[in-house]
Amino acid sequence: MLTPLPQRRDSAAALKFLATLAQGLTAALDTRQLIEWTLKALREDAGFHSLTIALTNEGEPEVLIITGASGLAAPLRGLRIPSPLGLGWAALRANHPLYVADVQRDERRYHRCRDIRSSIYAPLIADHEAIGTLAAHAATVDAFGPEDLALVAVIARYVASLFAIARLQDRLRGLAETDPLTGLSNRRRFLAALDRELDRARRASAPVMIALLDLDGFKTLNDTHGHLAGDAALQQVGRRLLDRLRASDMLARFGGDEFAVLLPETGPDAPAVLRRLARLTISLPPHGSRLSVAVSWGAASSPADGMDAQDLLRAADARLYTMKKERRQPASPVRADSAVPPRAAHR
């Protein structure tokens, strides 16, 4: 459905938008919420019904990702636009808003949304850093006037600073929820994700499985080869486990040598998945000696083992203990070669 010709706007719309946005941001400020509030306020208070917000991220500063989209631009959500392609990058390079009266005739156009005929692209720049772009779209040619361009420019200058703050808060929140040794999620993030997934699974009547895993003979490894070798083992095991899981699964370091896996929408085939994680080969510093490490695990699923996180964790922990007991693991990990020097040899 095509968006009607936008009404002309004045400075009062900008003030109303900023007031609404400020009220919404008093509750919380993170990037996702800021995107939602910006789209909502621009629609309800400034009259822009079709919008996109494209942001860069620290890992890919040369890629704009459309993380928010509304109206006829909604199909563009998730589109990745590499520099220097697209009209958004053109606005960022120019460092000022760009009005395109007929998008379909502009060779710089990157998307293929034929419903969009005219657009305004405003750069989001804070402290000389390119955050992304804010764009308004319409279904008719030359739908915007000078006042629309000015309004989008004012709003973009304001929200750019907010996005910079939200990005910093996201980064700090990520550090608080990340294990510093392995770079994996920590217990706090895992438990929050498990609660969310259980809520979703209850609504959709879908299964959820978790597993607790730990390394057999880890204390002996530490005692024999030193804590640096133990840290290296945990880092490598984390990477190996992550490589063997699906993209939809979540891996966390739960504490010590224990890891936790969240397996959404996973039923009885989970043990086969977990068996692939049962033995891993790592290399120990400083000589890179190879060591085969056994991994014990215990799994639990909802709804069979309970409907809340504590029920699943108790069941998984009991099964982990049973597996370790049945294995009667040796006092030290199994060597993959005979050249693993003991700790004393490193002195």
Secondary structure, DSSP 8 states (H G I E B T S, - for coil): ----------HHHHHHHHHHHHHHHTT---HHHHHHHHHHHHHHTS---SEEEEEEETTEEEEEEEEEEEGGGGGGTT-EEETT-HHHHHHHHHTS-EEES-GGG-TT-----TT--EEEEEEEEETTEEEEEEEEEESSTT---HHHHHHHHHHHHHHHHHHHHHHHHHHHHHHHTB-TTT-SB-HHHHHHHHHHHHHHHHHHT--EEEEEEEETTHHHHHHHH-HHHHHHHHHHHHHHHHHHS-TT-EEEEEETTEEEEEEET--TTHHHHHHTTSEEEEEETTTTEEEEEEEEEEEEEETTT-SSHHHHHHHHHHHHHHHHHHHT--SS-EESSS----GGGG-
